[in-house]
C-alpha cells in the first residue's frame, strides 16, 4: 500500500477530516490533500508525526521500495549536491560580470555578444538541471522535461542575443 493510501485510510479510520489531521501534525489542509492524492509525499518529520498519531511503526509506512523512501533519498542526495553547485555558480556569475564589462567596451559586438550569451547559458544551465532533478512534477514521458528545457534554452539564447545587440546599439 502506498503512503497516500495509508494516510487516507488511517485518517478515515480515525474519523478525522483533512483539516483536523493537518492541525494535529502541523501542516496545511492542502498539504494533506496533496499527500492523499499522491501529488506530493510527506517529508520525514511529517511521516514520524503521522506514525505517532496513527500508532503505526515507521516500517509500516516506509516500506523498503515505497515511493516516499526513494523521494527522501533523492532529496538527501540533491541537498548534498547543492554545496557542489554553489562554487561553479559563483564562478559563472563572476565570468558573466566580466563578460558584460568586456561587451560594453568592445568595438566588435558579435563575438562579444556570443560570448556573453554563452556565459549566461553556462550560468543558468546548472540551475535548471538542479531544478529538474529536485522537482516533484510528474511527466508522462521520461525525457519530456528535457525536451521542454532544450526548446526553452534555444528560445532564451536567441532572445538574449537580440536583446544584447539592441542594448549595445542603444548604448553607443
C-alpha positions in Angstrom: 0.0 0.0 0.0 1.4 3.4 -1.0 1.8 6.3 1.5 -1.1 8.2 0.1 -3.5 5.2 0.6 -2.2 4.7 4.1 -2.8 8.3 5.1 -6.3 8.4 3.7 -7.3 5.1 5.2 -5.9 5.9 8.6 -7.5 9.3 8.6 -10.9 7.9 7.7 -10.5 5.0 10.2 -9.7 7.6 13.0 -12.7 9.7 11.8 -10.6 12.8 11.1 -11.2 15.4 8.5 -8.2 16.6 6.4 -8.3 19.8 8.4 -8.2 18.1 11.8 -5.3 15.9 10.6 -3.5 18.9 9.3 -3.8 20.7 12.7 -2.5 17.6 14.6 0.6 17.3 12.5 1.2 21.0 11.9 0.7 21.2 8.1 -2.0 22.8 5.9 -5.2 21.1 4.7 -3.9 21.5 1.2 -0.8 19.5 2.1 -2.9 16.6 3.4 -5.0 16.7 0.2 -1.8 16.6 -1.9 -0.5 13.7 0.1 -3.7 11.7 -0.2 -4.0 12.3 -4.0 -0.3 11.4 -4.5 0.7 14.8 -5.9 3.4 15.1 -3.2 4.8 13.0 -0.5 5.3 13.9 3.2 8.8 14.8 4.5 10.4 12.6 7.1 9.3 14.8 10.1 5.7 14.6 8.9 5.9 10.8 8.4 7.1 10.4 12.0 4.2 12.6 13.2 1.8 10.5 11.2 3.2 7.3 12.6 2.9 8.5 16.2 -0.6 9.9 15.6 -1.9 6.7 14.0 0.1 4.3 16.3 1.9 2.8 13.3 5.5 1.7 13.0 7.7 3.5 10.6 8.3 0.2 8.9 4.6 0.0 8.1 4.6 3.5 6.5 8.1 3.4 5.0 8.2 0.1 3.0 11.6 -0.6 1.6 10.7 0.1 -2.0 8.0 2.7 -1.4 7.9 6.0 -3.3 8.5 8.0 -0.2 11.8 6.3 0.7 13.0 6.9 -2.8 11.9 10.5 -2.6 13.6 11.1 0.7 16.9 9.5 -0.6 16.7 11.7 -3.8 16.2 14.9 -1.7 19.1 14.0 0.5 21.4 13.4 -2.4 20.5 16.7 -4.1 20.7 18.7 -0.9 24.3 17.5 -0.6 24.9 18.3 -4.3 23.7 21.9 -3.7 27.0 22.6 -1.9 28.9 21.4 -5.0 26.6 23.5 -7.1 27.3 26.9 -5.4 31.0 27.2 -6.3 30.6 26.8 -10.0 27.6 29.1 -9.9 29.6 31.9 -8.2 32.4 31.3 -10.8 30.0 31.6 -13.6 28.5 34.7 -12.1 31.9 36.3 -12.0 32.6 35.3 -15.6 29.2 36.7 -16.6 30.0 40.1 -15.0 33.4 40.2 -16.6 32.0 39.4 -20.0 29.4 42.1 -19.6 32.1 44.6 -18.9 34.1 43.4 -21.9 30.9 43.6 -24.1 30.3 47.1 -23.0 33.8 48.2 -24.0 34.1 46.1 -27.2 34.1 47.5 -30.7 33.4 44.1 -32.3 30.0 43.3 -30.9 29.1 39.9 -32.4 31.8 37.8 -30.8 31.3 39.7 -27.5 27.5 39.1 -27.6 28.0 35.5 -28.4 30.5 35.0 -25.5 28.1 36.9 -23.2 25.2 34.6 -24.2 27.4 31.6 -23.7 28.4 32.7 -20.2 24.7 33.4 -19.4 23.8 29.9 -20.7 26.6 28.3 -18.7 25.4 30.2 -15.6 21.8 29.1 -15.9 22.2 25.6 -17.1 23.2 24.1 -13.7 20.2 25.9 -12.1 17.7 24.3 -14.4 19.4 20.9 -14.1 19.2 21.1 -10.3 15.5 22.2 -10.6 14.7 19.3 -12.8 16.3 16.8 -10.6 14.6 18.1 -7.4 11.3 18.8 -9.0 8.4 16.6 -7.8 6.4 17.2 -11.0 5.4 14.0 -12.8 5.7 13.8 -16.6 4.1 11.3 -18.9 7.4 10.5 -20.7 10.9 10.2 -19.2 12.6 12.8 -21.4 9.7 15.2 -21.6 11.1 17.8 -19.2 14.5 17.7 -21.0 12.8 18.4 -24.4 11.0 21.4 -22.8 14.2 22.6 -21.3 16.1 22.3 -24.7 13.4 24.3 -26.5 13.3 26.9 -23.8 17.1 27.3 -23.8 17.2 27.7 -27.6 14.5 30.4 -27.5 16.2 32.1 -24.5 19.6 32.0 -26.2 18.2 33.7 -29.3 16.3 36.3 -27.3 19.4 37.2 -25.3 21.4 37.6 -28.5 18.8 40.0 -29.8 18.3 42.0 -26.6 22.1 42.4 -26.0 22.7 43.5 -29.6 19.9 46.1 -29.3 21.1 47.2 -25.9 24.7 47.7 -27.2 23.5 49.6 -30.2 21.3 51.7 -28.0 24.1 52.5 -25.5 26.5 53.6 -28.3 
